[in-house]
């Protein structure tokens, strides 16, 4: 059995305190798709290290019956709480292969092949931390925290399943969490629901990723956690972790574009789309990869706005980015979250509308006025729909742009 530098790290799962070494599962069928809880996923990963089992892990709620049948048809043994379903088309396993399901933000989730090596992106020794992991098992961000804890001593992990997300500040305080990684939607929901209680969690590291990161959420987190370093990461299942920013500003420095450095991703922009050539890429994705993410290049920064195609709203021939409108709404002090989209309209074809979660004491007219002072007339939302809660998917994301 292989020993890892993180085997003695503490792992908290389902209220139990254990270690990676103690999490080893019994033998898995090979190849295996393990669909279940954080405990099952973590144990399967530790077994993969020992046996090289070809493995896919995911929360059971992310994989519907059609996809389970597809996995079995592709040779996987599907392992759930109910038992193991044999593949309908058995095949030889690919030793050391790990599979990630994409978030499915733009359609049906895809499988991206990796190895433990391509998923391990932090090589330098890190200061000791206790990480809260709120991500759904098997997502790329989940793997980033898992590989960090597996490969570096002093990186404890507190796993939080979907049913525990509302009480994560209490769990963080109970287990001495000092670092938390989450999507901007996760952090917006935390600030909206828990407010001042978050300041009682003495974080030294706050990390965001998985969605466009704007300046308002960075500023609010810095105000809430003044002693913490606030970082954002641009990463995907396809190209891995490509951008890491610690300066507290949205976007990344323009001088990083087209700058080649050994072992680091090469970033470029083509037609307002971010293109990445990464050493952490998934299988068959060597070379430049078009990310599908729309960017805006300013005098000194490159801002990631949203997805190409779905981000652009055409109002009678005048075009505006839904991400730009969203960022303006997010900057309003009373707005906790916003989603901006196009709505069909006579004559002009489309108009801008928005869903918002905001302080009920602030009128829609005040929010609309704020937008009108900062956007061209055609970019001001023609209708605001109030939501009581921020909609969060199991991936901790929400539909944006």
N, C-alpha and C positions, 0 to 999 in steps of 0.2 A: 504494500500500500504506500502511495506517495505521501510524503509529508510536505506541508506548505508553511510558509512564514506566518500565516494568519491562523494556524490551527488552534492556538491558545486564545485567540480573540473571543471575547464574550459575544454570544448571539442570543438575543431575547426574541422569542417567538411564542405567540399564544400565552403570554404571561410566564413562560418558563425561561429560566436562565441556563444556557448551555454553552458549548463551544463548537467550533467547526469540526474538531476531531470527534466530538461525541455525536455529531449530526449524521454521520455516515449511515446511509440507508442500507437495507438488505439489497441483494442483487436485483438489478433491473433487467427486463428484457431488452434486447438490442436489435434495432433502434427503438427508442421509447419516446412517446409524447406524454408527458406527465401533466395532467390537467387537474389543478386543485389549489390547495392553500399555500401560504408562504412556507409553512413547515415542510410540506411535501416537496415543494420546489427547491428549497435550500438543501434538503437531504439528498435530492436527486443530483444536484450540482456537485456536492461533495463526493458522491459515488462516481460521477463522471470523471473526477480527477483521478480516482484510483483505477477505474476500469476502462476509461476511454470510451464509454458508451456514447453512441450517437444519440443526441438528446435535444428535445424541444420541451420547454416548460412554459406554461401559461395558466392564468387563472381560469377556472372552469367556465366562468360566465362569459369569457371572451371567445369561446369556441362553440359554435352552434353544431347541430347534428350534421348538417351538410359538410362542414369542415372536418368533423370527426371522421365521416365516411371518406373524405378526400385524403386525410392522413393515413387511414388504414389502406386505402388504395395505393398510396405511395410507399407502403412497406412498414409503417410505424405500428408498434403495439401501443394502443391507447390506454393509459393507466389513469383510472379515476378512483374515487372512494367506493364506487360500486364494483370495482374489479378491473380486470384487464381484458380488452378486446383485441383479438389477434388480427394481424394484417390480412386483408383480402388478397393482396399481391405480395407475398413475402419476397425479400431480397437480402443480399449481404449488406451488413452495416458499413458505414464509413467511419473508421476509428477517429476519435478526436473531434468529430464535427458537432458543432452546436448550431441550432437554428433559432432565429428570432422572428416573431410575427410583428410586422409593422403595425402602426396604430390604426390603420384603416381610415385615416382622416379624409382621404380622397377616393375611397372605395373599399372593396374587399381587402382585408389584410393579406399581405404577401409574406412568403418565407424568405429570409435572407440568411445565407450560410456564413458562419464564423467559426473561429476556434477560441480557446481560452486566451491564446496569445493576442489575437486581433481585438478581443474585447477588453484586454488589460491595457489601459492607455496611460496610467499614472505610474511612472517608473521611479521617480525621485522619492526619497524617504519623506513621509509626511509627519507632522506633529501628532501626538496621540489625540484621538477624538472618539466621541460616541455618536454615531450617525443614526438619525431616524430615517428609515426607508419606507415612505408611504406609497411607493409605486406598485403597480400591479405586477405580479411575478411574470418574468419572461420578457418584459419590455426592455428596450435598450438602456433606459435610465436605471432600471432595477439592476441590470447586469453591471453597470458601472460601479454601483455601490457594492455589489456582491464581490466583484473581482478585486476592488480596493481592499475590502475586509479579508478576503482570502489570501492576498499576496503581500500584505504589509502588516507587520506587528503593530499593535496599539490602535487598531481601527475596529472598534466594537460596532455592532450592528443591532438596531432595535427595529424589527419588522412589524409593520402595521397593516393588517388586512383591511379590506374595504369597509367592513362593519365596524371598525374601530376608528375610522378617520375623524369622526366628530370629537373624539376625546383625546386626540393626539397630544395637545398641550399638557394634559394631566399625565399621560404616559411618559412624555419627554421629561417632565419634572421628576417623576418617580424613578426613572432609570438613569438620570444624570446626562441626558442628551446635550451635546455641545455643538452639534452640526446638523443641519436639516437641508435636504435637497427636495425641491418640488417645482411643479410647473407654475407659471404666473397665475393661472386659474386657481391652483391650490393655495397660493399665498394670498390672493384676493379674497378667497372664501375664508381663510383663517383670520385675516384682518377684519372682515365683515362680521364674522360670528363671535370671535374671541376678543377682539380689540385689545384693551389694556392688559388682559391676562397674559398675552404673549410676552410682554416685557418681563414676566416673572421667570421665563425660561432663559437662562444665561447662555445664549448662543455666542460662539466665537466664529462660526462659519454659516453663512446663508447662501444657498445656491439656487439658481433658477435655470430652467431649460425646457425644451420641448415645444415651446410656442414663442411667437414674437415677444420680445422683452422691451417695454417702453420705459421712458424716464420716470413717469409718475410712480410705478410700482417699485423701482429701485430706490427712489427718494423715500417712499413710505416705509420700506423695510429698513433703510438706514436710520430713520427717525425712531422706529420701534426697537431696533437692536443696535444701539450706538457703539457697542463694544465689538460687534461682529464685522468680519470682512464679508462684503456682499459681492458675489460673483455671478456671472451668467455664462452659460455654455451653449454653444450651437453644436448639436450632434444629431445624428440620425442612424437608423439601422443600416443604411447603405454605406455611409462614409465614415461612421464613427464620430468621435469627438474631434471637431474641426476648428472650433474657436473657443477660447477661454479668456474672459475679460474680468479684470479685478479693479478697474479704475472708477467704478461707480457710475459710469456713463452708458447709455444705450448705444448699441452699435459697436463696431470695432474700428481701430485706427485705419485710415485710408492707406497709410504706407504699408500695411500688411498685404495689400493686394499685389499679386504677381511677385511676391518675395519668396524665393526658394531658400530653404534651410534643411539640413539633413534631419530626417526623422520627423519632420513637421508637414502638415498639410499645405498644399499650394492653393491659394484662394484667387479666384478671378471673377470677373463679371462679364457676361455676354448677353446683350439685349435686355438689361435690367434683371437678369437671372444670375443667382450665385452658382458658380461652378467650382467644384472641389476635386482635387487630386489628393488622395489621402493614403497614408501607410496603414490606416486602420480599417480599410474598406472591407466590405463583405466579399464573399466568393464571387468570381467572374466580374467584379466591378473595378478592376485595375484601370488606371488611366483617369482622365477627366470625367466627372459625373455631374450632369445637370441636375441640380437639386429640386427644381420646381419652385424655389422660393424667390419672391420678388424683392429686390433691394433698391434703395435710394442712396446714391453717392453724393455726399455733401463736400464742403471744402476740406474737412478733416476726418469725417466718419463715414462708415458704410452701415446703413440702417436696414435691418431685415423687416420688411413691412408685412408680408403675408404670402399666400400662395398665388402663383401666376394664374391668370385666367379668372379664378373665383374672386380675386382681389379688386378687379377693376370695375367701376360702375360708370356707365355711359348715360349721361343726362342730356339728351338732345344734342349729342355730338361733343359735349364737354365731358372729359373723363376725369375721374378722381379715384384715388385708392381708398378702399374701405378701411385699410389699416391706418391711413392718415386720419380719417374721421374718427376711428376708434381711439386713437391716441389722444386726440383733442378731448373727447368725452372722458377718457380715463384721467385726464389732467384736472377735471373739475373736482374740487375737494369733497363734494357730496356723492360722487359717483364711485361705487365700489367695483362695478364691472359693466362692460358694454359689448354688444355684438352688433355689427353693422352689416347691412346687406342691401341688395337692390330689390325694388318692387316695381312690377310693370305699371306703366302709366300711359294714358292717351297722350298723343302729340309728341311728348319728349321721349317716349319709349321706356325709360326707367327713372325712378326717383330714389333718393337715399332714405332708408328707414333704419331704426335702431331699437333693440331691446336693451333696457338698462336695469340694473339693481342700484338703487340710490336711497339716500336718506329721505324718508317720506315727508319731512318738513320742508323740503326744497321742491318748488313747483316745476313742472315740465317747462314752463315758459322761461324760467331762470336758466335751465340747462340749454334750451334752444338759443337763448340770447348769448350765452357763453360760446356756443358753437359758431353763431353768426359773426361774432367778433374775431374769430380766428380762422374761418374757412371762407372760400368763395361761396357766393350765394347758392350755386347749384350743389354744393357739397353739404349744406346744412340739412340734417334729417327732417323730413316732412312729417314724420310721425314717430313718437317715442312710446314704446310699450313697456310698462313697468312690470318687472318680475319680482316675486317675493324672495326668491333664493337664486344663487348663482348655479346654473346647470353645469354639473360636472360629470363627465363620463368616467368609466372605470380606469381609463388611462390617465386620469387627472387632468384631462384636456377638455376644452369646450370648442364648439364651432366658432371660428373667428374669420373676420373678413368676409 
